[in-house]
Amino acid sequence: PELAPDGEDGMDATTDGGAKAAKKKAPAVKKISAKDQSFFKLAVTDNGGGMPHDEIPRMFGSVLSGTKYGIRQERGKFGLGSKMVLIWSKMSTGLPMEIKSSQGSMKKISYVKLDLDLHSNSPNVHAHEKQSNDELKWRGSQISVTIGGEFSKFKRYTINYLREMAVITPYARFEMHYTAEDPSKS
């Protein structure tokens, strides 16, 4: 749908409930067989303040919906990026996201394994537990997903994205490690 001048999607402003938009012919979808697809584990780690244990499922397990919400996006708050990766993971592999977080080196590590129930827009929690942090004394968050796709096709976009992020977040350090199952391909 086209964006309305106020940034809303305009669907709630149509008298026919968006039926005109629904009549457009959907683009053809290329089906990819399992032999054409590769699977990748993507992990993002930071050393920030961590997330509250009880809030993690809610933070990752639902996607904002509707067009009239009053949340203002700020640096350090969750946007749609992690949720879109979770949806990509769910659509391409069906595997859940794993989240580890600790709010301090003396506090336990929260471990959550979840995916989205796309129909109810709610988290489907597979594991939600606290683990020892005695040896690691770690603080921060780590999000891991397994995704399917053709990395060779999207590698340059990934690298360009990391370069752009490095420019707008000069305080951050970005590393990308690619390790293939076959060491000769790494």
Salt bridges, closest charged atoms under 4 A:
ASP12 OD2 - LYS68 NZ 3.07
GLU55 OE1 - ARG58 NH2 2.59
GLU74 OE2 - ARG72 NH1 3.22
ASP115 OD2 - LYS90 NZ 3.57
ASP115 OD1 - HIS126 NE2 3.57
GLU175 OE2 - ARG173 NH2 2.58
GLU175 OE1 - HIS177 NE2 2.87
